[in-house]
Structures are given as C-alpha cells and as structure tokens.
C-alpha cells in the first residue's frame, strides 16, 4: 500500500533536517522528492520552503560536505 504524501513529506523533512549521515547526494534526492510532490499538488509552498531551509541548515552545519565554495568565499572564511 502506498504511503500518504503527508507521511512521505514528514519523513523527507526529518531526513533533510537531521540525517544520520550527511550524504549530499541523498539530501539532494530528498529535496527533489519534496519538490516533485509539490509539483504534483500534494504539498504547499510553505512545506517546500521548510524543506529547503532544512536542507540549507544541514549543509551549513556540515560545510565540508556541502556544495563547493569559491576561492573568494574560502579566503573570507579563513580570515
């Protein structure tokens, strides 16, 4: 039996906000699944925004595994 979209969304949001292991590809796939559910009309814009914020916060907490940073950004962070 297929899981209701709201339950799938809750699981995806939980994964984006507090993954057991930061796997950038897995996080991106979860975010894409949320966006797919939104495009099908199963989620609201607020739910998608919450998922995007959770993704961004997770990547920010784990910068070594986040998206690549420009040389200028790395120089600014170094000091």
C-alpha positions, 0 to 999 in steps of 0.5 A: 500500500502506498504511503500518504504524501503527508507521511512521505513529506514528514519523513523527507523533512526529518531526513533533510533536517537531521540525517544520520549521515550527511550524504549530499547526494541523498539530501539532494534526492530528498529535496527533489522528492519534496519538490516533485510532490509539490509539483504534483499538488500534494504539498504547499509552498510553505512545506517546500520552503521548510524543506529547503531551509532544512536542507540549507541548515544541514549543509551549513552545519556540515560545510565540508560536505556541502556544495563547493565554495569559491576561492573568494568565499574560502579566503573570507572564511579563513580570515 
